[in-house]
Amino acid sequence: MTHAVINRLAAKPGRRDDVVGILLESGRAFDGNDDCLLYLVTEAADDPDVIYVVDLWTDEASHAEALQAAAIQDRVGEAMEMLEGKPEQIEVRVRGGKGVSES
Amino acid sequence: MTHAVINRLAAKPGRRDDVVGILLESGRAFDGNDDCLLYLVTEAADDPDVIYVVDLWTDEASHAEALQAAAIQDRVGEAMEMLEGKPEQIEVRVRGGKGVSES
């Protein structure tokens, strides 16, 4: 079943762009991964520190596997140091809509 | 500039499926609208009442215009009655990623 997560990250003051940069760079590893249906990196318009990432994967195992890649792990560690607290992960189930196929 | 919103809706107990149904049905109007890049209807895995909708549009005016369509307005009113409080709209700016083209 499609695995979907809305991630909310709060960067330390002044570090959001750095975190976004790492998320975009490390996310390039997903470009060639057919199991990644959507990896959408956004920043809150009304809060200078907050980032939202929307992940859609064909299934939970593929997502977990992609995150285990050594290159990703290094960058994730780097980004984590620039965050206030831990990322909040909201697990959601896709019900439908436009722009992303269900599986 | 791309207009992106993460919407959080809390349905009254037992009404989530009804609200999701209306969101999916009324969202079909966006299928033929090239300004709608993503309309993703999801439900929280850990809360039986919560719905998240991720909207991506080519620009804010197109999104606003699409929501003004009479058919949509009727259904939105219907769905609103099944909600606890008002939808929370988190405006976000797309920074990049996979699966949705930026504009």
N, CA and C atoms of all chains as a GROMACS GRO file, in nm:
protein
  618
    1MET      N    1   0.084  -0.120   0.000
    1MET     CA    2   0.000   0.000   0.000
    1MET      C    3   0.087   0.125   0.000
    2THR      N    4   0.042   0.226  -0.071
    2THR     CA    5   0.116   0.352  -0.073
    2THR      C    6   0.151   0.395   0.069
    3HIS      N    7   0.274   0.440   0.086
    3HIS     CA    8   0.317   0.490   0.216
    3HIS      C    9   0.335   0.640   0.203
    4ALA      N   10   0.263   0.714   0.284
    4ALA     CA   11   0.266   0.859   0.274
    4ALA      C   12   0.296   0.920   0.410
    5VAL      N   13   0.383   1.020   0.412
    5VAL     CA   14   0.419   1.089   0.536
    5VAL      C   15   0.428   1.239   0.509
    6ILE      N   16   0.370   1.318   0.598
    6ILE     CA   17   0.390   1.463   0.597
    6ILE      C   18   0.487   1.493   0.712
    7ASN      N   19   0.604   1.541   0.677
    7ASN     CA   20   0.707   1.568   0.777
    7ASN      C   21   0.713   1.718   0.805
    8ARG      N   22   0.717   1.752   0.934
    8ARG     CA   23   0.731   1.891   0.975
    8ARG      C   24   0.863   1.906   1.048
    9LEU      N   25   0.951   1.989   0.997
    9LEU     CA   26   1.082   2.010   1.057
    9LEU      C   27   1.094   2.157   1.098
   10ALA      N   28   1.149   2.182   1.216
   10ALA     CA   29   1.175   2.320   1.259
   10ALA      C   30   1.326   2.339   1.264
   11ALA      N   31   1.377   2.426   1.179
   11ALA     CA   32   1.520   2.453   1.176
   11ALA      C   33   1.557   2.549   1.288
   12LYS      N   34   1.681   2.542   1.332
   12LYS     CA   35   1.730   2.644   1.424
   12LYS      C   36   1.729   2.777   1.350
   13PRO      N   37   1.713   2.887   1.423
   13PRO     CA   38   1.704   3.018   1.356
   13PRO      C   39   1.816   3.039   1.254
   14GLY      N   40   1.779   3.079   1.134
   14GLY     CA   41   1.877   3.109   1.031
   14GLY      C   42   1.928   2.988   0.953
   15ARG      N   43   1.887   2.868   0.991
   15ARG     CA   44   1.942   2.748   0.926
   15ARG      C   45   1.846   2.682   0.828
   16ARG      N   46   1.727   2.741   0.808
   16ARG     CA   47   1.632   2.671   0.721
   16ARG      C   48   1.686   2.646   0.581
   17ASP      N   49   1.746   2.748   0.521
   17ASP     CA   50   1.796   2.730   0.385
   17ASP      C   51   1.901   2.619   0.377
   18ASP      N   52   1.983   2.608   0.482
   18ASP     CA   53   2.084   2.502   0.483
   18ASP      C   54   2.017   2.365   0.487
   19VAL      N   55   1.915   2.355   0.572
   19VAL     CA   56   1.845   2.226   0.583
   19VAL      C   57   1.775   2.193   0.451
   20VAL      N   58   1.707   2.293   0.393
   20VAL     CA   59   1.639   2.271   0.265
   20VAL      C   60   1.740   2.226   0.159
   21GLY      N   61   1.857   2.289   0.160
   21GLY     CA   62   1.961   2.252   0.064
   21GLY      C   63   2.000   2.105   0.076
   22ILE      N   64   2.016   2.061   0.199
   22ILE     CA   65   2.053   1.920   0.223
   22ILE      C   66   1.940   1.827   0.182
   23LEU      N   67   1.818   1.866   0.214
   23LEU     CA   68   1.702   1.782   0.177
   23LEU      C   69   1.692   1.766   0.027
   24LEU      N   70   1.714   1.875  -0.046
   24LEU     CA   71   1.705   1.870  -0.192
   24LEU      C   72   1.819   1.789  -0.251
   25GLU      N   73   1.938   1.812  -0.196
   25GLU     CA   74   2.056   1.744  -0.249
   25GLU      C   75   2.048   1.594  -0.224
   26SER      N   76   2.020   1.557  -0.099
   26SER     CA   77   2.016   1.414  -0.068
   26SER      C   78   1.896   1.349  -0.136
   27GLY      N   79   1.791   1.425  -0.160
   27GLY     CA   80   1.673   1.371  -0.226
   27GLY      C   81   1.695   1.338  -0.372
   28ARG      N   82   1.804   1.387  -0.429
   28ARG     CA   83   1.832   1.352  -0.569
   28ARG      C   84   1.850   1.202  -0.587
   29ALA      N   85   1.886   1.135  -0.478
   29ALA     CA   86   1.901   0.989  -0.482
   29ALA      C   87   1.768   0.922  -0.516
   30PHE      N   88   1.657   0.993  -0.492
   30PHE     CA   89   1.525   0.933  -0.519
   30PHE      C   90   1.482   0.948  -0.666
   31ASP      N   91   1.552   1.035  -0.737
   31ASP     CA   92   1.511   1.063  -0.876
   31ASP      C   93   1.503   0.934  -0.959
   32GLY      N   94   1.601   0.847  -0.939
   32GLY     CA   95   1.603   0.724  -1.018
   32GLY      C   96   1.532   0.608  -0.950
   33ASN      N   97   1.462   0.637  -0.842
   33ASN     CA   98   1.396   0.532  -0.764
   33ASN      C   99   1.245   0.534  -0.793
   34ASP      N  100   1.201   0.432  -0.867
   34ASP     CA  101   1.060   0.428  -0.908
   34ASP      C  102   0.964   0.412  -0.789
   35ASP      N  103   1.016   0.370  -0.676
   35ASP     CA  104   0.931   0.354  -0.558
   35ASP      C  105   0.896   0.488  -0.495
   36CYS      N  106   0.970   0.592  -0.531
   36CYS     CA  107   0.941   0.725  -0.480
   36CYS      C  108   0.846   0.796  -0.576
   37LEU      N  109   0.722   0.817  -0.530
   37LEU     CA  110   0.620   0.879  -0.615
   37LEU      C  111   0.618   1.030  -0.600
   38LEU      N  112   0.651   1.076  -0.481
   38LEU     CA  113   0.651   1.220  -0.454
   38LEU      C  114   0.745   1.248  -0.339
   39TYR      N  115   0.828   1.350  -0.358
   39TYR     CA  116   0.916   1.396  -0.250
   39TYR      C  117   0.916   1.547  -0.265
   40LEU      N  118   0.830   1.610  -0.188
   40LEU     CA  119   0.801   1.751  -0.208
   40LEU      C  120   0.855   1.831  -0.090
   41VAL      N  121   0.955   1.913  -0.117
   41VAL     CA  122   1.018   1.991  -0.011
   41VAL      C  123   0.963   2.134  -0.017
   42THR      N  124   0.902   2.178   0.094
   42THR     CA  125   0.841   2.310   0.099
   42THR      C  126   0.881   2.382   0.228
   43GLU      N  127   0.862   2.512   0.227
   43GLU     CA  128   0.887   2.589   0.349
   43GLU      C  129   0.759   2.665   0.384
   44ALA      N  130   0.732   2.674   0.514
   44ALA     CA  131   0.613   2.747   0.560
   44ALA      C  132   0.625   2.894   0.522
   45ALA      N  133   0.515   2.949   0.471
   45ALA     CA  134   0.516   3.090   0.431
   45ALA      C  135   0.512   3.183   0.552
   46ASP      N  136   0.456   3.134   0.663
   46ASP     CA  137   0.433   3.222   0.779
   46ASP      C  138   0.527   3.194   0.896
   47ASP      N  139   0.626   3.112   0.876
   47ASP     CA  140   0.722   3.084   0.983
   47ASP      C  141   0.860   3.068   0.919
   48PRO      N  142   0.957   3.149   0.958
   48PRO     CA  143   1.086   3.149   0.889
   48PRO      C  144   1.171   3.023   0.914
   49ASP      N  145   1.127   2.939   1.008
   49ASP     CA  146   1.210   2.824   1.044
   49ASP      C  147   1.152   2.689   1.001
   50VAL      N  148   1.026   2.689   0.960
   50VAL     CA  149   0.957   2.560   0.942
   50VAL      C  150   0.963   2.510   0.798
   51ILE      N  151   0.981   2.378   0.787
   51ILE     CA  152   0.988   2.307   0.659
   51ILE      C  153   0.886   2.194   0.663
   52TYR      N  154   0.817   2.176   0.552
   52TYR     CA  155   0.730   2.059   0.538
   52TYR      C  156   0.778   1.976   0.420
   53VAL      N  157   0.788   1.847   0.440
   53VAL     CA  158   0.825   1.756   0.331
   53VAL      C  159   0.713   1.653   0.318
   54VAL      N  160   0.661   1.639   0.197
   54VAL     CA  161   0.558   1.539   0.172
   54VAL      C  162   0.620   1.424   0.094
   55ASP      N  163   0.613   1.305   0.152
   55ASP     CA  164   0.671   1.184   0.093
   55ASP      C  165   0.561   1.088   0.051
   56LEU      N  166   0.570   1.039  -0.070
   56LEU     CA  167   0.481   0.929  -0.112
   56LEU      C  168   0.567   0.822  -0.174
   57TRP      N  169   0.552   0.701  -0.123
   57TRP     CA  170   0.630   0.587  -0.170
   57TRP      C  171   0.535   0.472  -0.199
   58THR      N  172   0.579   0.382  -0.284
   58THR     CA  173   0.492   0.269  -0.321
   58THR      C  174   0.458   0.185  -0.197
   59ASP      N  175   0.553   0.175  -0.104
   59ASP     CA  176   0.527   0.102   0.020
   59ASP      C  177   0.629   0.145   0.125
   60GLU      N  178   0.601   0.110   0.249
   60GLU     CA  179   0.683   0.155   0.362
   60GLU      C  180   0.825   0.100   0.354
   61ALA      N  181   0.839  -0.025   0.311
   61ALA     CA  182   0.972  -0.089   0.308
   61ALA      C  183   1.064  -0.017   0.210
   62SER      N  184   1.011   0.023   0.095
   62SER     CA  185   1.093   0.093  -0.005
   62SER      C  186   1.141   0.226   0.049
   63HIS      N  187   1.054   0.294   0.122
   63HIS     CA  188   1.091   0.422   0.181
   63HIS      C  189   1.202   0.402   0.284
   64ALA      N  190   1.183   0.305   0.373
   64ALA     CA  191   1.281   0.277   0.478
   64ALA      C  192   1.416   0.240   0.416
   65GLU      N  193   1.410   0.159   0.312
   65GLU     CA  194   1.533   0.115   0.245
   65GLU      C  195   1.608   0.234   0.183
   66ALA      N  196   1.533   0.322   0.118
   66ALA     CA  197   1.596   0.439   0.054
   66ALA      C  198   1.663   0.528   0.157
   67LEU      N  199   1.602   0.538   0.276
   67LEU     CA  200   1.658   0.624   0.381
   67LEU      C  201   1.781   0.562   0.446
   68GLN      N  202   1.798   0.432   0.428
   68GLN     CA  203   1.912   0.364   0.489
   68GLN      C  204   2.041   0.382   0.409
   69ALA      N  205   2.029   0.425   0.284
   69ALA     CA  206   2.148   0.440   0.200
   69ALA      C  207   2.251   0.527   0.272
   70ALA      N  208   2.377   0.486   0.268
   70ALA     CA  209   2.484   0.552   0.344
   70ALA      C  210   2.492   0.701   0.314
   71ALA      N  211   2.483   0.736   0.188
   71ALA     CA  212   2.495   0.877   0.148
   71ALA      C  213   2.386   0.960   0.212
   72ILE      N  214   2.265   0.906   0.216
   72ILE     CA  215   2.152   0.976   0.276
   72ILE      C  216   2.174   0.992   0.426
   73GLN      N  217   2.217   0.883   0.489
   73GLN     CA  218   2.234   0.885   0.635
   73GLN      C  219   2.331   0.994   0.680
   74ASP      N  220   2.439   1.012   0.605
   74ASP     CA  221   2.537   1.116   0.639
   74ASP      C  222   2.472   1.253   0.637
   75ARG      N  223   2.396   1.281   0.531
   75ARG     CA  224   2.335   1.412   0.517
   75ARG      C  225   2.223   1.432   0.618
   76VAL      N  226   2.150   1.325   0.646
   76VAL     CA  227   2.042   1.336   0.745
   76VAL      C  228   2.102   1.376   0.879
   77GLY      N  229   2.213   1.315   0.915
   77GLY     CA  230   2.280   1.348   1.041
   77GLY      C  231   2.319   1.495   1.046
   78GLU      N  232   2.370   1.542   0.932
   78GLU     CA  233   2.411   1.683   0.921
   78GLU      C  234   2.289   1.775   0.940
   79ALA      N  235   2.180   1.741   0.874
   79ALA     CA  236   2.059   1.823   0.882
   79ALA      C  237   2.000   1.820   1.024
   80MET      N  238   2.005   1.705   1.087
   80MET     CA  239   1.946   1.691   1.220
   80MET      C  240   2.009   1.789   1.319
   81GLU      N  241   2.138   1.815   1.302
   81GLU     CA  242   2.207   1.907   1.393
   81GLU      C  243   2.159   2.051   1.376
   82MET      N  244   2.097   2.079   1.264
   82MET     CA  245   2.048   2.215   1.239
   82MET      C  246   1.901   2.230   1.277
   83LEU      N  247   1.842   2.126   1.336
   83LEU     CA  248   1.700   2.131   1.372
   83LEU      C  249   1.679   2.160   1.520
   84GLU      N  250   1.567   2.222   1.549
   84GLU     CA  251   1.519   2.233   1.687
   84GLU      C  252   1.435   2.109   1.714
   85GLY      N  253   1.483   2.020   1.794
   85GLY     CA  254   1.406   1.900   1.824
   85GLY      C  255   1.401   1.804   1.708
   86LYS      N  256   1.316   1.705   1.721
   86LYS     CA  257   1.305   1.601   1.618
   86LYS      C  258   1.199   1.637   1.515
   87PRO      N  259   1.216   1.587   1.392
   87PRO     CA  260   1.110   1.608   1.294
   87PRO      C  261   0.981   1.540   1.341
   88GLU      N  262   0.870   1.604   1.308
   88GLU     CA  263   0.740   1.544   1.339
   88GLU      C  264   0.694   1.471   1.214
   89GLN      N  265   0.660   1.345   1.229
   89GLN     CA  266   0.617   1.267   1.113
   89GLN      C  267   0.471   1.232   1.126
   90ILE      N  268   0.392   1.285   1.034
   90ILE     CA  269   0.248   1.256   1.035
   90ILE      C  270   0.222   1.151   0.928
   91GLU      N  271   0.191   1.031   0.973
   91GLU     CA  272   0.162   0.926   0.874
   91GLU      C  273   0.020   0.943   0.822
   92VAL      N  274   0.008   0.941   0.692
   92VAL     CA  275  -0.124   0.956   0.632
   92VAL      C  276  -0.147   0.845   0.528
   93ARG      N  277  -0.271   0.819   0.499
   93ARG     CA  278  -0.306   0.722   0.395
   93ARG      C  279  -0.368   0.800   0.279
   94VAL      N  280  -0.320   0.769   0.158
   94VAL     CA  281  -0.372   0.838   0.041
   94VAL      C  282  -0.511   0.787   0.010
   95ARG      N  283  -0.606   0.879  -0.007
   95ARG     CA  284  -0.741   0.839  -0.045
   95ARG      C  285  -0.768   0.870  -0.192
   96GLY      N  286  -0.692   0.960  -0.253
   96GLY     CA  287  -0.712   0.989  -0.394
   96GLY      C  288  -0.678   1.132  -0.426
   97GLY      N  289  -0.723   1.176  -0.542
   97GLY     CA  290  -0.696   1.313  -0.582
   97GLY      C  291  -0.635   1.319  -0.720
   98LYS      N  292  -0.556   1.421  -0.742
   98LYS     CA  293  -0.496   1.444  -0.874
   98LYS      C  294  -0.346   1.460  -0.862
   99GLY      N  295  -0.274   1.403  -0.959
   99GLY     CA  296  -0.131   1.431  -0.967
   99GLY      C  297  -0.042   1.321  -0.916
  100VAL      N  298  -0.099   1.229  -0.841
  100VAL     CA  299  -0.019   1.115  -0.793
  100VAL      C  300  -0.105   0.991  -0.806
  101SER      N  301  -0.050   0.889  -0.872
  101SER     CA  302  -0.129   0.767  -0.890
  101SER      C  303  -0.127   0.687  -0.760
  102GLU      N  304  -0.236   0.625  -0.729
  102GLU     CA  305  -0.244   0.538  -0.612
  102GLU      C  306  -0.189   0.401  -0.647
  103SER      N  307  -0.147   0.328  -0.548
  103SER     CA  308  -0.107   0.189  -0.573
  103SER      C  309  -0.138   0.107  -0.450
  104MET      N  310   0.397   3.236  -0.933
  104MET     CA  311   0.471   3.141  -0.849
  104MET      C  312   0.377   3.030  -0.802
  105THR      N  313   0.430   2.911  -0.797
  105THR     CA  314   0.350   2.798  -0.749
  105THR      C  315   0.282   2.833  -0.617
  106HIS      N  316   0.156   2.797  -0.607
  106HIS     CA  317   0.082   2.819  -0.483
  106HIS      C  318   0.059   2.682  -0.418
  107ALA      N  319   0.107   2.669  -0.296
  107ALA     CA  320   0.098   2.539  -0.228
  107ALA      C  321   0.036   2.557  -0.091
  108VAL      N  322  -0.054   2.467  -0.057
  108VAL     CA  323  -0.121   2.471   0.073
  108VAL      C  324  -0.133   2.329   0.128
  109ILE      N  325  -0.101   2.314   0.256
  109ILE     CA  326  -0.130   2.189   0.326
  109ILE      C  327  -0.250   2.217   0.415
  110ASN      N  328  -0.360   2.150   0.388
  110ASN     CA  329  -0.484   2.173   0.463
  110ASN      C  330  -0.505   2.061   0.564
  111ARG      N  331  -0.540   2.100   0.686
  111ARG     CA  332  -0.572   2.000   0.790
  111ARG      C  333  -0.717   2.020   0.828
  112LEU      N  334  -0.795   1.916   0.812
  112LEU     CA  335  -0.938   1.922   0.845
  112LEU      C  336  -0.969   1.818   0.952
  113ALA      N  337  -1.048   1.855   1.050
  113ALA     CA  338  -1.092   1.759   1.152
  113ALA      C  339  -1.241   1.737   1.133
  114ALA      N  340  -1.277   1.614   1.099
  114ALA     CA  341  -1.418   1.582   1.080
  114ALA      C  342  -1.484   1.555   1.214
  115LYS      N  343  -1.614   1.579   1.219
  115LYS     CA  344  -1.689   1.537   1.338
  115LYS      C  345  -1.680   1.384   1.346
  116PRO      N  346  -1.687   1.329   1.467
  116PRO     CA  347  -1.671   1.184   1.482
  116PRO      C  348  -1.761   1.105   1.386
  117GLY      N  349  -1.700   1.011   1.316
  117GLY     CA  350  -1.775   0.925   1.225
  117GLY      C  351  -1.801   0.983   1.087
  118ARG      N  352  -1.761   1.110   1.065
  118ARG     CA  353  -1.793   1.172   0.936
  118ARG      C  354  -1.674   1.182   0.841
  119ARG      N  355  -1.557   1.132   0.881
  119ARG     CA  356  -1.441   1.151   0.794
  119ARG      C  357  -1.461   1.094   0.653
  120ASP      N  358  -1.515   0.973   0.646
  120ASP     CA  359  -1.534   0.913   0.514
  120ASP      C  360  -1.626   0.997   0.426
  121ASP      N  361  -1.728   1.055   0.489
  121ASP     CA  362  -1.820   1.139   0.412
  121ASP      C  363  -1.747   1.262   0.358
  122VAL      N  364  -1.665   1.322   0.443
  122VAL     CA  365  -1.591   1.441   0.400
  122VAL      C  366  -1.492   1.404   0.290
  123VAL      N  367  -1.420   1.295   0.308
  123VAL     CA  368  -1.324   1.251   0.206
  123VAL      C  369  -1.397   1.227   0.074
  124GLY      N  370  -1.514   1.166   0.082
  124GLY     CA  371  -1.593   1.140  -0.039
  124GLY      C  372  -1.624   1.269  -0.113
  125ILE      N  373  -1.665   1.370  -0.039
  125ILE     CA  374  -1.697   1.499  -0.101
  125ILE      C  375  -1.572   1.564  -0.159
  126LEU      N  376  -1.462   1.556  -0.086
  126LEU     CA  377  -1.337   1.615  -0.136
  126LEU      C  378  -1.293   1.549  -0.266
  127LEU      N  379  -1.307   1.417  -0.272
  127LEU     CA  380  -1.264   1.346  -0.394
  127LEU      C  381  -1.358   1.376  -0.510
  128GLU      N  382  -1.486   1.378  -0.478
  128GLU     CA  383  -1.586   1.401  -0.582
  128GLU      C  384  -1.575   1.542  -0.639
  129SER      N  385  -1.571   1.640  -0.550
  129SER     CA  386  -1.565   1.778  -0.599
  129SER      C  387  -1.429   1.805  -0.663
  130GLY      N  388  -1.326   1.734  -0.619
  130GLY     CA  389  -1.193   1.752  -0.676
  130GLY      C  390  -1.182   1.704  -0.820
  131ARG      N  391  -1.278   1.625  -0.863
  131ARG     CA  392  -1.274   1.578  -1.004
  131ARG      C  393  -1.279   1.695  -1.101
  132ALA      N  394  -1.333   1.807  -1.054
  132ALA     CA  395  -1.337   1.927  -1.138
  132ALA      C  396  -1.196   1.975  -1.171
  133PHE      N  397  -1.098   1.934  -1.092
  133PHE     CA  398  -0.960   1.980  -1.114
  133PHE      C  399  -0.888   1.893  -1.218
  134ASP      N  400  -0.945   1.776  -1.247
  134ASP     CA  401  -0.877   1.683  -1.338
  134ASP      C  402  -0.844   1.748  -1.472
  135GLY      N  403  -0.937   1.827  -1.523
  135GLY     CA  404  -0.915   1.890  -1.652
  135GLY      C  405  -0.854   2.029  -1.642
  136ASN      N  406  -0.811   2.066  -1.522
  136ASN     CA  407  -0.757   2.200  -1.500
  136ASN      C  408  -0.604   2.194  -1.491
  137ASP      N  409  -0.539   2.244  -1.595
  137ASP     CA  410  -0.392   2.234  -1.600
  137ASP      C  411  -0.324   2.317  -1.492
  138ASP      N  412  -0.396   2.409  -1.430
  138ASP     CA  413  -0.337   2.490  -1.323
  138ASP      C  414  -0.325   2.411  -1.192
  139CYS      N  415  -0.397   2.301  -1.184
  139CYS     CA  416  -0.388   2.215  -1.065
  139CYS      C  417  -0.278   2.111  -1.087
  140LEU      N  418  -0.169   2.125  -1.012
  140LEU     CA  419  -0.055   2.034  -1.027
  140LEU      C  420  -0.066   1.913  -0.935
  141LEU      N  421  -0.128   1.936  -0.820
  141LEU     CA  422  -0.142   1.827  -0.724
  141LEU      C  423  -0.261   1.858  -0.634
  142TYR      N  424  -0.343   1.757  -0.613
  142TYR     CA  425  -0.455   1.767  -0.518
  142TYR      C  426  -0.460   1.631  -0.451
  143LEU      N  427  -0.397   1.624  -0.338
  143LEU     CA  428  -0.373   1.496  -0.273
  143LEU      C  429  -0.456   1.487  -0.146
  144VAL      N  430  -0.553   1.397  -0.147
  144VAL     CA  431  -0.642   1.381  -0.032
  144VAL      C  432  -0.596   1.261   0.051
  145THR      N  433  -0.563   1.287   0.177
  145THR     CA  434  -0.514   1.179   0.264
  145THR      C  435  -0.585   1.184   0.399
  146GLU      N  436  -0.575   1.073   0.471
  146GLU     CA  437  -0.632   1.071   0.606
  146GLU      C  438  -0.520   1.034   0.703
  147ALA      N  439  -0.520   1.094   0.821
  147ALA     CA  440  -0.420   1.064   0.922
  147ALA      C  441  -0.432   0.919   0.964
  148ALA      N  442  -0.317   0.852   0.977
  148ALA     CA  443  -0.318   0.711   1.017
  148ALA      C  444  -0.346   0.696   1.166
  149ASP      N  445  -0.313   0.799   1.244
  149ASP     CA  446  -0.321   0.784   1.390
  149ASP      C  447  -0.436   0.864   1.453
  150ASP      N  448  -0.524   0.918   1.371
  150ASP     CA  449  -0.638   0.993   1.424
  150ASP      C  450  -0.758   0.966   1.332
  151PRO      N  451  -0.866   0.911   1.388
  151PRO     CA  452  -0.977   0.867   1.303
  151PRO      C  453  -1.057   0.981   1.239
  152ASP      N  454  -1.030   1.105   1.282
  152ASP     CA  455  -1.111   1.216   1.234
  152ASP      C  456  -1.036   1.312   1.140
  153VAL      N  457  -0.904   1.299   1.132
  153VAL     CA  458  -0.825   1.402   1.064
  153VAL      C  459  -0.797   1.369   0.918
  154ILE      N  460  -0.803   1.475   0.836
  154ILE     CA  461  -0.779   1.468   0.691
  154ILE      C  462  -0.672   1.571   0.657
  155TYR      N  463  -0.580   1.533   0.572
  155TYR     CA  464  -0.484   1.630   0.517
  155TYR      C  465  -0.501   1.634   0.366
  156VAL      N  466  -0.506   1.754   0.314
  156VAL     CA  467  -0.513   1.772   0.168
  156VAL      C  468  -0.394   1.860   0.126
  157VAL      N  469  -0.318   1.812   0.031
  157VAL     CA  470  -0.205   1.890  -0.019
  157VAL      C  471  -0.242   1.942  -0.158
  158ASP      N  472  -0.239   2.075  -0.170
  158ASP     CA  473  -0.277   2.143  -0.294
  158ASP      C  474  -0.155   2.209  -0.356
  159LEU      N  475  -0.134   2.187  -0.484
  159LEU     CA  476  -0.032   2.264  -0.557
  159LEU      C  477  -0.095   2.317  -0.684
  160TRP      N  478  -0.085   2.449  -0.699
  160TRP     CA  479  -0.143   2.516  -0.815
  160TRP      C  480  -0.038   2.604  -0.880
  161THR      N  481  -0.057   2.633  -1.007
  161THR     CA  482   0.043   2.714  -1.077
  161THR      C  483   0.054   2.854  -1.013
  162ASP      N  484  -0.057   2.903  -0.960
  162ASP     CA  485  -0.055   3.032  -0.891
  162ASP      C  486  -0.180   3.045  -0.805
  163GLU      N  487  -0.179   3.142  -0.716
  163GLU     CA  488  -0.286   3.157  -0.617
  163GLU      C  489  -0.419   3.191  -0.683
  164ALA      N  490  -0.415   3.275  -0.787
  164ALA     CA  491  -0.539   3.318  -0.853
  164ALA      C  492  -0.612   3.199  -0.915
  165SER      N  493  -0.538   3.109  -0.978
  165SER     CA  494  -0.601   2.992  -1.040
  165SER      C  495  -0.667   2.904  -0.936
  166HIS      N  496  -0.601   2.891  -0.822
  166HIS     CA  497  -0.658   2.810  -0.714
  166HIS      C  498  -0.788   2.874  -0.664
  167ALA      N  499  -0.780   3.004  -0.638
  167ALA     CA  500  -0.898   3.075  -0.588
  167ALA      C  501  -1.014   3.066  -0.687
  168GLU      N  502  -0.981   3.081  -0.814
  168GLU     CA  503  -1.084   3.075  -0.919
  168GLU      C  504  -1.150   2.937  -0.923
  169ALA      N  505  -1.069   2.833  -0.915
  169ALA     CA  506  -1.123   2.697  -0.920
  169ALA      C  507  -1.217   2.671  -0.802
  170LEU      N  508  -1.184   2.728  -0.687
  170LEU     CA  509  -1.267   2.707  -0.568
  170LEU      C  510  -1.398   2.786  -0.573
  171GLN      N  511  -1.403   2.887  -0.659
  171GLN     CA  512  -1.523   2.969  -0.669
  171GLN      C  513  -1.631   2.904  -0.754
  172ALA      N  514  -1.595   2.801  -0.831
  172ALA     CA  515  -1.694   2.736  -0.918
  172ALA      C  516  -1.815   2.694  -0.835
  173ALA      N  517  -1.932   2.718  -0.888
  173ALA     CA  518  -2.056   2.695  -0.813
  173ALA      C  519  -2.067   2.552  -0.762
  174ALA      N  520  -2.034   2.456  -0.846
  174ALA     CA  521  -2.046   2.315  -0.807
  174ALA      C  522  -1.957   2.286  -0.687
  175ILE      N  523  -1.838   2.341  -0.686
  175ILE     CA  524  -1.745   2.321  -0.575
  175ILE      C  525  -1.800   2.385  -0.448
  176GLN      N  526  -1.850   2.507  -0.462
  176GLN     CA  527  -1.899   2.580  -0.345
  176GLN      C  528  -2.009   2.505  -0.272
  177ASP      N  529  -2.099   2.444  -0.348
  177ASP     CA  530  -2.208   2.367  -0.286
  177ASP      C  531  -2.152   2.253  -0.202
  178ARG      N  532  -2.057   2.181  -0.258
  178ARG     CA  533  -2.002   2.065  -0.189
  178ARG      C  534  -1.917   2.108  -0.069
  179VAL      N  535  -1.845   2.219  -0.086
  179VAL     CA  536  -1.762   2.268   0.024
  179VAL      C  537  -1.852   2.301   0.143
  180GLY      N  538  -1.966   2.365   0.116
  180GLY     CA  539  -2.059   2.398   0.223
  180GLY      C  540  -2.108   2.274   0.295
  181GLU      N  541  -2.135   2.170   0.215
  181GLU     CA  542  -2.181   2.043   0.270
  181GLU      C  543  -2.074   1.982   0.361
  182ALA      N  544  -1.949   1.985   0.312
  182ALA     CA  545  -1.839   1.926   0.389
  182ALA      C  546  -1.813   2.007   0.518
  183MET      N  547  -1.823   2.138   0.507
  183MET     CA  548  -1.795   2.224   0.623
  183MET      C  549  -1.884   2.189   0.742
  184GLU      N  550  -2.007   2.150   0.713
  184GLU     CA  551  -2.100   2.115   0.821
  184GLU      C  552  -2.059   1.988   0.894
  185MET      N  553  -1.974   1.910   0.829
  185MET     CA  554  -1.930   1.783   0.891
  185MET      C  555  -1.796   1.799   0.962
  186LEU      N  556  -1.746   1.923   0.969
  186LEU     CA  557  -1.616   1.946   1.032
  186LEU      C  558  -1.630   2.001   1.173
  187GLU      N  559  -1.530   1.970   1.255
  187GLU     CA  560  -1.514   2.035   1.385
  187GLU      C  561  -1.430   2.159   1.360
  188GLY      N  562  -1.488   2.275   1.369
  188GLY     CA  563  -1.411   2.397   1.347
  188GLY      C  564  -1.376   2.418   1.202
  189LYS      N  565  -1.290   2.512   1.180
  189LYS     CA  566  -1.252   2.548   1.044
  189LYS      C  567  -1.127   2.471   1.000
  190PRO      N  568  -1.113   2.449   0.868
  190PRO     CA  569  -0.990   2.385   0.820
  190PRO      C  570  -0.871   2.476   0.852
  191GLU      N  571  -0.760   2.411   0.885
  191GLU     CA  572  -0.636   2.485   0.907
  191GLU      C  573  -0.559   2.483   0.774
  192GLN      N  574  -0.522   2.603   0.728
  192GLN     CA  575  -0.451   2.609   0.600
  192GLN      C  576  -0.308   2.655   0.623
  193ILE      N  577  -0.215   2.568   0.593
  193ILE     CA  578  -0.074   2.601   0.609
  193ILE      C  579  -0.019   2.636   0.471
  194GLU      N  580   0.011   2.763   0.452
  194GLU     CA  581   0.067   2.803   0.322
  194GLU      C  582   0.215   2.771   0.319
  195VAL      N  583   0.255   2.705   0.213
  195VAL     CA  584   0.396   2.669   0.199
  195VAL      C  585   0.446   2.708   0.060
  196ARG      N  586   0.577   2.725   0.051
  196ARG     CA  587   0.639   2.752  -0.079
  196ARG      C  588   0.719   2.630  -0.120
  197VAL      N  589   0.700   2.589  -0.247
  197VAL     CA  590   0.772   2.472  -0.296
  197VAL      C  591   0.918   2.508  -0.320
  198ARG      N  592   1.008   2.428  -0.263
  198ARG     CA  593   1.150   2.448  -0.286
  198ARG      C  594   1.206   2.348  -0.386
  199GLY      N  595   1.141   2.236  -0.404
  199GLY     CA  596   1.188   2.138  -0.503
  199GLY      C  597   1.152   1.998  -0.459
  200GLY      N  598   1.218   1.902  -0.522
  200GLY     CA  599   1.194   1.763  -0.489
  200GLY      C  600   1.163   1.681  -0.612
  201LYS      N  601   1.084   1.577  -0.594
  201LYS     CA  602   1.052   1.487  -0.704
  201LYS      C  603   0.902   1.469  -0.719
  202GLY      N  604   0.855   1.462  -0.843
  202GLY     CA  605   0.716   1.426  -0.866
  202GLY      C  606   0.626   1.541  -0.901
  203VAL      N  607   0.672   1.661  -0.875
  203VAL     CA  608   0.593   1.779  -0.912
  203VAL      C  609   0.687   1.883  -0.969
  204SER      N  610   0.655   1.932  -1.088
  204SER     CA  611   0.742   2.032  -1.148
  204SER      C  612   0.717   2.167  -1.085
  205GLU      N  613   0.823   2.243  -1.068
  205GLU     CA  614   0.811   2.378  -1.015
  205GLU      C  615   0.774   2.473  -1.127
  206SER      N  616   0.717   2.585  -1.090
  206SER     CA  617   0.694   2.687  -1.193
  206SER      C  618   0.705   2.824  -1.127
   0.00000   0.00000   0.00000
